[in-house]
Amino acid sequence: MAAIDKHSSASAQMTADYDQDADVLYVMVGDPRPAEGEDLPGEIVRRYALDDAASCGITVIGYHRNRWDRKPRRLAKIVAEHLGADVERVRSLVALAVAD
């Protein structure tokens, strides 16, 4: 699992984990918490915490199958906008997670 400090908050940490067997990328802010999702095109799910509706993560289903590995900047922009983070920091975090 790769981790960086969240750009907009020193107290929250952003982590990314890639499940190679399932081809699923997870990007989270802070500790895991119950959440609901909003589906986007490309099998991206924006996650919102149930307790306060804060943006808390993104799940990318079929990371390779949907060719997100070929569009790293575009994916990083989607994640960064949802989580309030810097695009280049997200791109680096995702690159580390999928390389492990």
Secondary structure, DSSP 8 states (H G I E B T S, - for coil): -EEEE-TT-SS-EEEEEEETTTTEEEEEESS---EEEEEETTTEEEEEETTT--EEEEEEETTTTTTGGG-HHHHHHHHHHHHT--HHHHHHHHHHHHH-
